[in-house]
Amino acid sequence: MAVNKPTGDNARKGAVKKRSQTKSTIGGASAWTKRDRKSGEFMALKRPSKKKAAKKFKGVHVEKKSAGAKKAGKKKKGARR
C-alpha cells in the first residue's frame, strides 16, 4: 500500500496499486488522466498550467501505448517511393 509518511519529505513509500495513468490531449494541450484498472473508469485529470506542461501523478503506473498505435505512425527505413 502506498504511504505518504514521513510528513514533509515529499516522497511516497511504495506504488499506488490498481491505478494507471495515460497521456491525453485536451484542447490541444497534453494532460495526464488517472484510471482505475479494474473498472476502467477515469478518476482524475491533471491539466497543464498556462506556461508549463502537466505533471504526472506521483507513484501511479504509466500505461504503454498499444503495438498497433506505434506501428501506424512509423515508416519503414530504406523504403523509397
C-alpha positions as CSV (number, residue, x, y, z in Angstrom):
1,M,0.0,0.0,0.0
2,A,1.3,3.5,-0.8
3,V,2.0,5.6,2.2
4,N,2.9,9.4,2.3
5,K,4.8,9.2,5.6
6,P,7.1,10.6,7.0
7,T,5.5,14.0,6.5
8,G,7.5,16.7,4.9
9,D,9.9,14.6,2.8
10,N,7.8,15.0,-0.4
11,A,8.1,11.3,-1.2
12,R,5.8,8.3,-1.4
13,K,6.9,4.9,0.0
14,G,5.6,2.2,-2.4
15,A,3.4,2.4,-5.5
16,V,-0.3,3.2,-5.9
17,K,-2.0,-0.2,-6.7
18,K,-4.9,-0.7,-9.0
19,R,-4.4,2.6,-10.8
20,S,-2.7,3.7,-14.0
21,Q,-2.2,6.9,-15.9
22,T,-2.1,7.8,-19.6
23,K,-1.3,10.9,-21.5
24,S,-4.2,12.6,-23.3
25,T,-4.9,15.8,-25.1
26,I,-7.4,18.4,-24.0
27,G,-7.9,21.4,-26.2
28,G,-4.6,20.8,-28.0
29,A,-2.6,20.7,-24.7
30,S,-1.3,17.4,-23.2
31,A,-2.6,16.3,-19.9
32,W,-2.4,13.2,-17.6
33,T,-5.5,11.1,-16.9
34,K,-5.6,8.7,-13.9
35,R,-7.7,5.5,-14.5
36,D,-8.9,2.6,-12.3
37,R,-7.6,-0.6,-13.8
38,K,-10.4,-2.8,-12.6
39,S,-13.4,-0.8,-13.8
40,G,-11.7,1.3,-16.5
41,E,-13.2,4.4,-15.0
42,F,-11.3,7.7,-15.4
43,M,-10.8,9.1,-12.0
44,A,-8.8,12.3,-12.2
45,L,-7.2,14.7,-14.6
46,K,-4.0,16.8,-14.3
47,R,-4.2,19.8,-16.7
48,P,-1.2,21.9,-17.7
49,S,-0.9,25.4,-16.4
50,K,-0.8,28.2,-19.0
51,K,3.0,28.2,-19.3
52,K,4.1,24.8,-18.0
53,A,3.4,21.2,-19.1
54,A,1.2,19.0,-16.9
55,K,2.9,16.9,-14.3
56,K,2.4,13.1,-13.8
57,F,0.6,11.6,-10.8
58,K,3.0,10.5,-8.1
59,G,3.6,6.8,-7.8
60,V,1.0,5.8,-10.4
61,H,2.0,3.3,-13.2
62,V,2.2,4.8,-16.7
63,E,0.3,2.8,-19.4
64,K,2.3,2.0,-22.5
65,K,0.8,2.6,-26.0
66,S,-0.6,-0.4,-27.8
67,A,1.6,-2.0,-30.5
68,G,-1.0,-1.1,-33.2
69,A,-0.7,2.6,-32.3
70,K,3.1,2.5,-32.6
71,K,3.1,0.8,-36.0
72,A,0.6,3.1,-37.5
73,G,2.9,6.2,-37.2
74,K,6.2,4.6,-38.2
75,K,7.6,4.4,-41.7
76,K,9.9,1.7,-42.8
77,K,13.6,2.6,-43.1
78,G,15.1,2.3,-46.6
79,A,11.8,2.3,-48.4
80,R,11.7,4.7,-51.3
81,R,8.8,5.9,-53.3
